[in-house]
Amino acid sequence: MILNELFDREIHNRPKLDQLLVKLCSLVVQGKKVRPDHYGMVAACVVDPDNQVVYGINEPDETEHRIHAERVAIDRYHELYGEIPSGSIIVTTLSPCSQDMAERHGNSCTDLINQSGVGKVYCGYMDPTQDSDPAEFNLEATKHPKITELCRMFADTFLDESAAWRRKAGKNKNGGLNAKGVASYRRENPGSKLQTAVTTKPSKLKKGSKASKRRKSFCARMSGVDGPMKKPNGDPTRKALALRKWNC
């Protein structure tokens, strides 16, 4: 059994879960061979307490927004079996997204999993551009080096863009860096813990949480930075945009 208790948040039988990650990696490779313009570089599956497994691969919706693999797997599970039971686990090649993404279909995978009631997620690679603080589930990455490397290679095809943080491609039009910008900065600066902005309204942030502390620290630092809030033409400066984005 992959899961031996229905209501705990502990992750069990990691060798079996690693086998599922290998399967997911093979689905990514197969998908790119069969329909390279359709399938993305992330695959996920839902495993329920009865060991029923439902798979999903990142794919586009009718408007060409990307439906992330976790959502595909969750939606397919609902179609086949109904609500996901307590004790289920989601296995994914890349840890669930949590930040705003204009190209994504629907809300973040973290919000989706929080709403699903799934208490644990096992991933092949931890996305360095995302903040795991909003997660209400137990998130753990494999310690198998070959699986980690393969999943990282998949992720790097869309997360990494060399020096993107220095260019428009890595900057959010509303201020700060986007996911590509953060990923490229962290790659150029090993050890950096830079993350994308905390955009959740202060009233909805859990007091004392990492996200709340990050927002408070940023607002204190950025508010003390010299410089105008408006350009000569009246448009907001990058400083003003950043303060607004962080809800300072």
N, C-alpha and C positions, 0 to 999 in steps of 0.2 A: 504493500500500500504506500502511495505517495504521502497520504495524510492519514494519521492514525488517531486524530482527535478532531471533533467537529468545530469546537468553538474557541480553540486557542489561536494565537497569532504567531506561534513558533513555526519555523520552517524545518521540515523533516526530510530525510532521505535525499540529501543533496546529490549523490551520484545519479539517482534516477532523474532528478531535475536537470542535471547536466546533460543527460541523454536527450531530454526534451529540447534543450538549447541547441544541441547538435542537429536535431531534426529541424528546428526552426531555421538554423543557418542554411541547411540544405534547401529549405523552401525558398529562402531569399535568392540563393544562387539559381534555382530552377525557375523562379519567377522572372528573373532578369534575362534568362535565356529564352523563355517562351514569349514574354511580352515586356521587353525592356522599357518601353515608354509608359506602361500601365502600372506595373508593380514597383513598389519602393524598396528601400534597403532595411526595413524593420519588419520582423514577424513576431507574433505573440500567440499565446493560447490560454484558454481557461481550462483548468483541471478541477473537477468537482470531487467531493469525498468518495464517490463511487468510481473514480478514475476515468470518467468520461472526459475526453479531451476534444476541444473545439479550437481550430486554428484560424488565424487571420493574418493577412499581409497588407501593409500600407498600400492603398489604392486611391484613385481619384473619384470624386462624386460627379454628378452631372454638370457641375459648374467648374470642374477642374480643381476644386479645393481638395487637399489631401485628407483622406479618412485614415487616421492613425491605426496601426495594427491592433492595439488594445481595444479600440472601439469596434473594429471589424469582428474580432473574436467574441466580444461581449454581445454584440447584436446578433451574431449567428447562434450563440448559445441560447439567447432568448427565443429565437425562432425555433430551435430544435427542442429545448427542454423547459422553457419558461424562466422564472426568476433563478438567479444564481444562488445556490444554498450556502449557508454559513459553513465555514471550513474550507471553502474553495481557495485556490491560489491562481494567480496569473503569472505566467512565465513569459518573458519578453527579451529580445536581443538587446534592447536599449531601455534604460530606466524611463518611466513615464514622464512626459512633458508636464510642466506646471506653469510656464510663462505664456504671455500673449504671443500668438503667431497668426499673422494675417492670412497665411496660405493654408491654415488648418480648418478642416470641417468640424464645427461644433466647439464645445468648451474643451479645456485641457483634459488630458488623460488622467491626471491626478484627481481632478474634480469628479470625473466620470467614475473612477474606481472608488473614491470616497462615497459616492452616492450608491454604488452597487452593493456595498456592505462587505466586499472582499477585504479580508484582513491582512493579506500578505502577498508580496510580489517578489519574484526572483528574477534577476536580470543578468545578461551576459556582460554588459558594460554600463558603467554609471555615467550618464550624460553630464559633462562638466559645465554646461551652459545653463542648467536648470537648477532651481531651488527645491530641495526635498522637504523643506519645512512645512508646507501646506498639507503634506501627506498624512492621512490618518491610519495608514496601513504600515505594516512592518516591511521595509524595503531592504533587500540584501542582494549583493552581487556575487556571482560565482568566484571561487578562488582558483579555478582551473585556468592556468596561464594561456593555453592554446585557444580555449574558447573565448577568453577575454580579448586576446589579440585579434581573433577573427571578427568578433562583434565590434571591436574598436575600429577595425578597418572598414566595416560596413558604415559605421557612423561617420567616419572621417570623410566619406564621399559627399556628405551634405552639411556636416557641421563645420568642417575646417575650410577656411579660405585664407590663404597666406596674406598676412598683413591687412586683412579686411577691416580691422579696427581703426586703421589709419585712413581709410577711404569711406566714401559715401555708402558703399555696399555693406559696411559693418556698422553703420550708424542708424539709429531709429529717428525717423523724421520728427518724432515728438520729444526728442531729447535722449541722450545717453546712447549706449551701444545696443545693437540687437544681438540675437543668438550667435550669428556668424562672427560679429565683432568680438564678443566675449570669448568665443572658442579660439579665435586666432590670437587674441592677446594672451590667453593662458598658455597657448602652445609656444609663443615667443618668450614668455616669462614663466618658466617652470617654477612651481611652488605658489604661484599666484592663486588667490581664492576669489578673484573677481567674479561677480555674477550679474545677471541682468537685474533691472530695477524691481523693487517691490512696489507694485502698482495697486495692490489691494487697499481699499479705504481704511484709514486708521481705526475706525469704529468696528471694522470686521476682523482686525488682526488680534490674535490671542495675546493678551498681556504677558510680557516676558518671553515671548517666542523669539526664535532667531530672526524671523522676518521683521518683527516689531523692533528689535534691537538694531537691525541693519538700517531700517528706515530712520530711526531716531538719530543714529550716528551720522548717516549721510546728510540728513537735513541740517544737523548742527555744523558739519564741516562745510557744506556747500553754501549755507547762508552767510558764513563768514568770509567767503571768497570775494575779493574785490572785483568790481566790474559792473557795467550797466545791466539793467534788466530789459532794455529795449535798444534796438539798432536805430540809426538815424532815420530810417524810413518808417519806424514805428513797429516793425516786426519784433517778436521776442527773441532775445539772445539764447544761445545754447544753455547758459546758466538758468535763465528763466524757464526754459522748456524742461530742464532737468528737475528743477524745484517743483514745477507743476506736475510732472509725471510721477514723482515720488509722493505727491500729496503733502508737501511741506507747508 
